[in-house]
Each structure stands twice: as C-alpha cells, then as structure tokens.
Amino acid sequence: MIFGKNKRFSNSFYRIVQCDLVVNLCVYTNSWVHRLAQRPSTGYLLQNIPPQILVITSYTMPFFSQLQTVSLILLCFYRYSLFLEFMNFNTFWAKWYLLVYICLITYSLATILSISFTFFPLVYDSTAGYFVAHPEYVGANRYTFGKFVFFGTNFHLILITTLGILTVYKLRKRFSHQNDSTRTKDMMKRVTLIVAINSLIFLIILFWLLCVGIFFPNIDRVSQINLLMTVSDMVSFSMPYTLLLLDKNIQEMISQKNPIFSRNPSSIAVAPMT
C-alpha cells in the first residue's frame, strides 16, 4: 500500500483508510464471479465451475457489503471522534485500529450468518444461458431481503449524515474564532464535501432500490445486473476518488511523482484533522 513507508501518511487516519481500501478491493474482486455468472453473454462460460465457489460467494457478497458499510461508518465516526474531548482518540485509533477492524469483521460475519434470508445460491439455467438465484430461496426470501436492505440503507444514510453534520458543527465550534481565516474556510468546505459525498452515495443506493422494487419491477435482467454493478462500483471506488480530489497529502505525492498533475498550492485539499 502507498501509505506504508511514507511519513506523511503516519497519521492514524491513513491506517483506517488503508483498511477501508482493502475492504473495497475485496468487495470489487469478490463480485466478479456473480457479475460473470448472471450475464447472458458470459454465464455459460461458468456452467462447469465448482458449485462450492458459488456457494461461498453467495455468502461473501453480503458479508463484504455489510463490512464495506460499517467501514464507511467508522471513517465518519473517526472524523467526529477527533473533536471529542473526554479522551485522546487520535492515540486510540493509532493503537487499536486493527482490533477495531477485527471487531467489524466479526460483527459483519455474525450478522450475515445469523440472517438466513441474505443467502441466494445460484444455479445454472440452461434455457436462459446464465445463472439465476435458486427458486427455492427466491420465493421465501427475496421480499424479506428487499425490506432488510431498504431499511438498512435508510438507517445507514441517517447515521452517516448525522455523524457528518455533527462533525461540521464541532469543527465550526472549535474554530469559531478563526471563521475568517482561509485555512478554516478550506477545512469547512472539505469536510462538508465529504459529508455530501457519503450521503449522496447512500441516496443513490436508496434510489436504485426504489427504482427496481417499485417503479420498474419488471426491468430486464441485463439492465438490473448492470445497474447493480454500477452502484456497487460507485460505493467501492468512492473512497479512492474522494482522496484524489480532496486529500492534500495524496495530491502532493501524485504531484511529486507526476509533475503534470502539479496543482496550485492554494488549492483546496483535505488533510487529517488532528
């Protein structure tokens, strides 16, 4: 990882970001079996794949999706925690971030294993030429699973937006005596943008769920899979793009390695709030 040996990335923020990027990479990589299996153009290529692989990925997809969400929530809480005064959270995160992620992994795994309706094994449909969810599981679980995802998305959206608003409030309160300074204005703008991006991601997921479940329930299979993968990729790659657009240290590193990307030093960039 690019953060490993660079002193400018020694802040605990980048340790958590590094874990989050690994989670997103796992989500993206794990999704490819189902991407290929459920497409008419490629599904037939996997008809001889060992069934155990499809069973495993049927469990790992909701697991990684859950882990991806709680990892994003952790990042939002991290920013907010830096303004809490009852303990030194920067020291806490630097020391215990791996243990925290182990707890998140355990929580996500326990959640998925305890909720049977998140499991949709795939079987090959020789008539259609691609894999479909096993009929035995679809009828009993699809509606329940849809409600679970819908209300879960609403809850996560409210939680992430609330943490973001509280962070902006704490930031404004701490630097109230410096409201006119360029640094404070830039910091406020960066944090507000991050809050908006995180909330927008879950709003788009919610919109997609409404479109598929209510407005366009009979949407064709190819379009449904394409939309699902687009939404999944958007969540997976939101963190790297946010870092590239808003993080000062990332921008400086890219500028040093690629002078063509060099930017004006006064441009807006995000840095850990310590």
C-alpha positions as CSV (number, residue, x, y, z in Angstrom):
1,M,0.0,0.0,0.0
2,I,1.2,3.5,-0.8
3,F,0.7,4.6,2.9
4,G,3.1,2.1,4.3
5,K,6.5,3.7,4.3
6,N,5.7,7.4,3.7
7,K,6.0,9.6,6.8
8,R,3.3,12.0,5.6
9,F,0.8,9.1,5.9
10,S,1.8,8.2,9.5
11,N,-1.5,9.7,10.9
12,S,-4.0,7.2,12.2
13,F,-6.5,8.4,9.6
14,Y,-4.5,6.7,6.9
15,R,-4.3,3.5,8.8
16,I,-8.1,3.4,8.8
17,V,-8.3,4.5,5.2
18,Q,-5.9,1.7,4.2
19,C,-8.1,-0.9,5.9
20,D,-11.1,0.6,4.1
21,L,-9.4,0.5,0.7
22,V,-8.6,-3.2,1.3
23,V,-12.2,-3.9,2.2
24,N,-13.4,-2.1,-1.0
25,L,-10.9,-4.1,-3.1
26,C,-12.2,-7.3,-1.6
27,V,-15.8,-6.2,-2.4
28,Y,-14.9,-5.4,-6.0
29,T,-12.9,-8.6,-6.6
30,N,-15.5,-10.9,-4.9
31,S,-18.3,-9.5,-7.0
32,W,-16.8,-10.7,-10.3
33,V,-17.9,-14.3,-10.1
34,H,-21.5,-13.1,-9.8
35,R,-21.0,-10.4,-12.4
36,L,-20.0,-13.0,-15.0
37,A,-22.4,-15.8,-13.8
38,Q,-25.5,-13.7,-14.1
39,R,-24.8,-12.1,-17.5
40,P,-26.2,-13.9,-20.6
41,S,-23.0,-13.1,-22.5
42,T,-20.7,-14.8,-20.0
43,G,-22.9,-17.0,-17.8
44,Y,-22.5,-20.1,-19.9
45,L,-18.7,-19.9,-19.5
46,L,-19.1,-20.7,-15.8
47,Q,-21.6,-23.6,-16.0
48,N,-18.8,-26.1,-15.1
49,I,-17.5,-24.0,-12.2
50,P,-17.3,-26.0,-8.9
51,P,-20.6,-25.3,-7.1
52,Q,-18.7,-24.6,-3.9
53,I,-17.4,-21.4,-5.3
54,L,-20.9,-20.1,-6.0
55,V,-22.0,-21.1,-2.5
56,I,-19.0,-19.3,-0.9
57,T,-19.5,-16.1,-3.0
58,S,-23.2,-16.2,-2.1
59,Y,-22.2,-15.8,1.5
60,T,-19.2,-13.5,1.0
61,M,-21.1,-10.9,-1.2
62,P,-23.5,-9.8,1.6
63,F,-20.7,-10.2,4.1
64,F,-18.3,-7.8,2.3
65,S,-21.2,-5.4,1.5
66,Q,-22.0,-5.2,5.2
67,L,-18.3,-4.8,6.1
68,Q,-18.0,-2.1,3.5
69,T,-20.9,-0.1,5.0
70,V,-19.7,-0.3,8.6
71,S,-16.2,0.6,7.5
72,L,-17.5,3.8,5.9
73,I,-19.4,4.5,9.1
74,L,-16.2,4.0,11.1
75,L,-14.5,6.6,8.9
76,C,-17.3,9.1,9.6
77,F,-17.1,8.4,13.3
78,Y,-13.3,8.8,13.2
79,R,-13.6,12.4,11.9
80,Y,-16.2,13.1,14.6
81,S,-14.2,11.5,17.4
82,L,-11.3,13.9,16.9
83,F,-13.5,16.6,18.3
84,L,-14.5,14.7,21.4
85,E,-12.6,15.8,24.5
86,F,-13.1,13.0,27.0
87,M,-10.1,11.1,25.6
88,N,-7.3,11.3,23.0
89,F,-9.0,9.4,20.1
90,N,-6.0,10.0,17.8
91,T,-3.9,7.9,20.1
92,F,-6.7,5.4,20.4
93,W,-7.1,4.9,16.7
94,A,-3.3,4.7,16.1
95,K,-3.0,1.9,18.7
96,W,-6.3,-0.1,18.2
97,Y,-7.4,0.4,14.6
98,L,-6.6,-3.2,13.7
99,L,-8.5,-4.5,16.7
100,V,-11.5,-2.3,15.7
101,Y,-11.5,-3.7,12.2
102,I,-11.3,-7.3,13.6
103,C,-14.4,-6.4,15.6
104,L,-16.1,-5.0,12.4
105,I,-15.3,-8.2,10.5
106,T,-16.7,-10.3,13.4
107,Y,-19.8,-8.2,13.6
108,S,-20.4,-8.4,9.8
109,L,-19.8,-12.1,9.7
110,A,-22.1,-12.8,12.6
111,T,-24.8,-10.6,11.1
112,I,-24.8,-12.4,7.8
113,L,-24.6,-15.9,9.2
114,S,-27.5,-15.2,11.6
115,I,-29.8,-13.9,8.9
116,S,-30.6,-16.8,6.5
117,F,-32.5,-14.7,4.0
118,T,-29.3,-13.0,2.8
119,F,-28.2,-16.3,1.2
120,F,-29.1,-16.7,-2.5
121,P,-27.2,-19.6,-4.1
122,L,-27.0,-19.5,-7.9
123,V,-28.0,-22.3,-10.2
124,Y,-27.4,-22.5,-14.0
125,D,-30.5,-22.0,-16.1
126,S,-29.8,-23.9,-19.4
127,T,-32.7,-22.2,-21.1
128,A,-31.6,-18.7,-20.3
129,G,-27.9,-19.4,-20.6
130,Y,-26.9,-17.8,-17.3
131,F,-27.1,-18.4,-13.6
132,V,-30.1,-17.4,-11.6
133,A,-31.0,-17.4,-7.9
134,H,-32.2,-20.8,-6.7
135,P,-36.0,-20.8,-6.9
136,E,-36.3,-22.5,-3.5
137,Y,-34.7,-19.5,-1.9
138,V,-36.1,-16.7,-4.1
139,G,-39.8,-17.1,-3.2
140,A,-39.3,-17.2,0.5
141,N,-36.5,-14.7,0.9
142,R,-36.5,-12.1,-1.8
143,Y,-39.2,-9.8,-0.2
144,T,-37.7,-10.1,3.3
145,F,-34.3,-9.5,1.9
146,G,-35.5,-6.4,0.0
147,K,-37.0,-4.9,3.1
148,F,-33.8,-5.7,5.1
149,V,-31.7,-3.9,2.5
150,F,-34.1,-1.0,2.1
151,F,-34.4,-0.2,5.9
152,G,-30.8,-0.9,6.4
153,T,-29.8,1.6,3.7
154,N,-32.1,4.2,5.3
155,F,-30.6,3.6,8.7
156,H,-27.0,3.9,7.4
157,L,-27.9,7.0,5.4
158,I,-29.3,8.7,8.6
159,L,-26.4,7.6,10.7
160,I,-23.7,8.7,8.2
161,T,-25.4,12.1,7.6
162,T,-25.9,12.7,11.3
163,L,-22.2,12.0,12.0
164,G,-21.3,14.3,9.2
165,I,-23.5,17.1,10.4
166,L,-22.2,16.7,13.9
167,T,-18.6,16.8,12.6
168,V,-19.2,20.0,10.7
169,Y,-20.9,21.5,13.8
170,K,-17.9,20.5,16.1
171,L,-15.5,21.9,13.5
172,R,-17.3,25.2,13.3
173,K,-17.5,25.4,17.1
174,R,-13.8,24.7,17.6
175,F,-12.6,27.2,15.1
176,S,-15.3,29.8,15.7
177,H,-12.6,32.4,16.5
178,Q,-11.0,31.7,13.1
179,N,-14.0,31.8,10.9
180,D,-12.5,34.3,8.6
181,S,-9.2,32.5,8.1
182,T,-8.5,30.8,4.7
183,R,-7.5,27.6,6.4
184,T,-10.7,27.3,8.4
185,K,-12.8,28.1,5.3
186,D,-11.0,25.4,3.3
187,M,-11.4,22.9,6.1
188,M,-15.1,23.6,6.4
189,K,-15.5,23.2,2.7
190,R,-13.6,19.9,2.5
191,V,-15.5,18.3,5.4
192,T,-18.8,19.5,4.0
193,L,-18.0,18.0,0.6
194,I,-17.0,14.7,2.3
195,V,-20.3,14.6,4.2
196,A,-22.2,15.4,1.0
197,I,-20.4,12.6,-1.0
198,N,-21.0,10.0,1.7
199,S,-24.7,10.9,2.0
200,L,-25.1,11.0,-1.8
201,I,-23.8,7.5,-2.2
202,F,-26.5,6.1,0.0
203,L,-29.1,8.2,-1.5
204,I,-28.3,6.7,-4.9
205,I,-28.4,3.2,-3.5
206,L,-31.8,4.0,-2.0
207,F,-33.0,5.4,-5.3
208,W,-31.8,2.3,-7.1
209,L,-33.7,0.1,-4.6
210,L,-36.9,2.1,-5.2
211,C,-36.5,2.0,-8.9
212,V,-36.0,-1.8,-9.0
213,G,-38.6,-2.6,-6.3
214,I,-41.4,-0.1,-7.0
215,F,-41.0,1.9,-10.2
216,F,-39.5,-0.7,-12.5
217,P,-40.2,-4.1,-11.0
218,N,-40.1,-5.8,-14.5
219,I,-36.8,-4.3,-15.6
220,D,-34.9,-6.8,-17.8
221,R,-32.2,-9.0,-16.3
222,V,-29.2,-7.4,-18.1
223,S,-30.2,-3.8,-17.1
224,Q,-30.8,-4.9,-13.5
225,I,-27.3,-6.5,-13.2
226,N,-25.7,-3.5,-14.9
227,L,-27.3,-1.1,-12.5
228,L,-26.4,-3.2,-9.5
229,M,-22.8,-3.5,-10.5
230,T,-22.6,0.3,-11.3
231,V,-24.0,1.1,-7.8
232,S,-21.6,-1.4,-6.2
233,D,-18.6,0.0,-8.1
234,M,-19.6,3.5,-7.1
235,V,-19.5,2.6,-3.4
236,S,-16.2,0.7,-3.8
237,F,-14.4,3.4,-5.6
238,S,-15.8,6.5,-3.8
239,M,-13.0,6.5,-1.2
240,P,-10.1,6.5,-3.7
241,Y,-11.7,9.2,-5.8
242,T,-12.5,11.3,-2.7
243,L,-8.9,11.0,-1.6
244,L,-7.6,12.0,-5.0
245,L,-9.9,15.0,-5.2
246,L,-9.7,16.3,-1.6
247,D,-6.7,14.9,0.2
248,K,-3.7,17.3,0.3
249,N,-1.1,14.6,1.0
250,I,-2.3,12.3,-1.8
251,Q,-2.3,15.3,-4.2
252,E,1.2,16.3,-3.2
253,M,2.5,12.7,-3.6
254,I,1.0,12.5,-7.1
255,S,2.4,15.9,-8.0
256,Q,5.9,14.8,-6.9
257,K,5.8,11.6,-8.9
258,N,3.9,13.1,-11.9
259,P,4.7,16.8,-12.4
260,I,2.0,17.1,-15.0
261,F,-0.6,16.8,-12.2
262,S,1.0,19.6,-10.1
263,R,-1.5,22.0,-8.7
264,N,-1.6,25.4,-7.2
265,P,-0.5,25.2,-3.5
266,S,-3.5,27.3,-2.5
267,S,-6.0,24.7,-3.9
268,I,-8.5,23.0,-1.7
269,A,-7.3,19.7,-0.2
270,V,-8.2,17.6,2.7
271,A,-5.9,16.6,5.4
272,P,-6.4,14.6,8.7
273,M,-7.9,16.8,11.3
274,T,-5.7,16.3,14.3
